[in-house]
Amino acid sequence: MKKAFLQLHVAIFLAGFTAVFGRVISMNEALLVWYRMLFSTIILLLFALGKSTIRLLPTREIFHLIGVGAIIALHWLFFYGSIKYANISVALVCLSAVGFFSSFLDPLISRRRIDPTEVFLGLLVMVGIYLIFHFDDTYKIGILFGMISSFLAAVFPILNKHLVTKYDANTITFYEIGGGWLVLNFIVPFYLLFLPKTNFFPGWSDLFWLIVLSLFCTVVAFNLSVRSLVKISPFTVNLSYNLEPVYGIMMAFVIYQEHQMLGLSFYAGIGIIFLTVIIQTLRVWRTASVV
């Protein structure tokens, strides 16, 4: 259990950098995610050379993993869209709604009873988000994209929970990231048709940050997150990921001075969100079993 929590929180810390990279990289959200998944797939293949860490799976299972990868790709697409149309803080706080969505989706998909405590904690997160945005509707499109991203983010850990009992994390990561990239090949042309972008190829600066993003914030973080699901429930993973906004927002404050745009309601909302993570972590530690 301790190792699983360590893996999870290292993954969350690394994920906290993704929003900052989303602003640093000048490409639009569609191309950013396309390159991120392409480079991540290449890195996974390089790691697998000579080690046979990626298993060949039955066709049905491959399509299942590609489907999960498509959800991940769309999650990232809307997440970076939220950053581009709003800012890092808005996108990350919207992502905190993942706990609320998970409290209903996990029982629905896993066919178990709804846990009233999980619903209560999820609702607390929504209160935090309401406090943050109640007095500011400046970033409507960014907030909409952020909430869609949060919903999608709640889905794939639940689906992965059933896969980690059958396959290792390296295999799952490769098929899902690679599958998500394949699906994006059908989406990006239509995306660029309506939102054309001239710099299809990244410059040297964008290329460097895309590789860093792909290696540390995608391959390493995603792999660790999948491994943690062996011992920890999807709801706990999703709720714990509410710390990603805390890390990311702190970075945005330091690098981009975004705290100058935010008021007291923002900090009250962040406090409530942080409290829910602490409560759920204590619940899991006390029971030392899957929630």
Order of alpha helices (4+ residues) and beta strands (2+ residues): alpha-alpha-alpha-alpha-alpha-alpha-alpha-alpha-alpha-alpha-alpha-alpha-alpha-alpha
